[in-house]
Amino acid sequence: MIRHIRSLTAVVLAAVAMSAGAAGWPAHPVRMVVPSAAGSPPDVMARLIAQRLGTRWNGQVIVDNKPGAGGIIGMNAVRQAPADGYSFILTHAATIAVTPLVNASARYDMDAEFAPVAMVAMGPLVIVADKRHGADSLPSFIAQAKQAGGTVNVGVNGQYSLPHLAAESFRRSTGLDLNIVSFSSSGTALTAVMNGDVQLLFDGIPGVEGMLKGGRIKALAVTSKTRVPLAPGVPALAETLPGQDVNGWFVLLARKGTPADIIERINRDLNAVVADKTVIEQMASVGVQPRPMSVAEVGQFIHAERTRWSNVLAGMNIRKQP
């Protein structure tokens, strides 16, 4: 009985201490790590929300760019930081759901070292083709490819990137014989499309938007289950392949052990920030839309995406990169 009372007292005292610490938070600047370069979509989003969060907190949120190694450098910076509510990372789908499975240098443990905080934004990929060749719609492209037989070359921006995995899912769903070709940038991939070296390209909307507006290429589908305002008039992939839904996503994570009430406060404040019309418009410029979620919903979403892409990767005979 005495032991039980002592244990209960310890729990209560810990909870009181945590709440007291959260009540005075933030007492100094908060660091938001971005595992990509200045000017990249994650950086644009981070700076957009950092200023507004700082205003809400009567403090400063510093964006700390740590690009390189597919996001590993940035993830390591946060996993090694104290779990005190002053270090977070705004990162993307690949660093969470893909990199740990394909890169031996990614030694971080998503379950043991990181905690979900908030969903920042999501955006589908777009499937494009050269306007001078091929079909005018995705269903007709698939039909023609099946009738012609042979291998179809499909370009993606980055090996084991989200576009790469989306193309692999497309291959499995259609049964087409696809040769998936990885390019180092959207520019080189677009050149390959216009030269006829690849017949389709999977990429983020910002990477191909200029060529789409210029009429050099045509969009056959966005890789979501519904059409999106980011690509007016472009059919959703699920209209052709029911159940298909692939989005790039950007989340805020904390070090595991960060006080829960700080995480909840950031979640509420960030959800309010991304509901602002100006924020929505500026996020659209980098091909994403806010998708507010509770802390629990973010955790469930990340778990589902990690399971989903690990299953896709399992069938790709991957040799881990050093």
ZIRA-V887990 format. One line per field, one symbol per residue. phi: phi as a letter, one per 40 degrees, with the letter a starting at -180 (. if undefined). psi: psi as a letter, one per 20 degrees, with the letter a starting at -180 (. if undefined). A space follows every 10 residues. Layout:
BEGIN
phi->???
psi->???
END
This chain:
BEGIN
phi->.ccccccccc cccccccccc cccccccadc bbcbcacdgc dccdcccccc cccdcccfab bccbcbchfg gccccccccc cccbgbbbbb bbdcccbbdc cbbcccccbc ccbbbcbacc abaccbbbac ccbgccacdc ccccccccgg cbcbcbchcf ccdccccccc dcccgccbbc bcbcaccccc cccccgcbcb bbacdccbdc ccccgcbbcc abcbcbcbcc bdgcccdccc bdgcabbcab bbbbcdhcdc ccdcccdccc ccccccdccd cccccbgbbc adacdccccc cccccccdcc cccccbfcbd cc
psi->gggggggggg gghggggghg ghhjqpirqp popokrrpir ghgggghghg ghghghjlbp oppnpmrqkk ihggghhhhi qqljjjprpo rrgghgiggh iiohinjqoh hhiqpqgqpg rqprrqorrp hirarirggh ggghhhhhaa ppppqqnppk rghghghghg ghhhjqnpoo ppqirhghgh ghghijhqhq pprqghhigg hghijhrqph qqkrirqqhh mpipqqhihg npipopqqqp rpqrppipph hgghgggggh hggiipgggg ghhhijkrqq mpqrgghggg gggghggghh hghhjjlpop q.
END
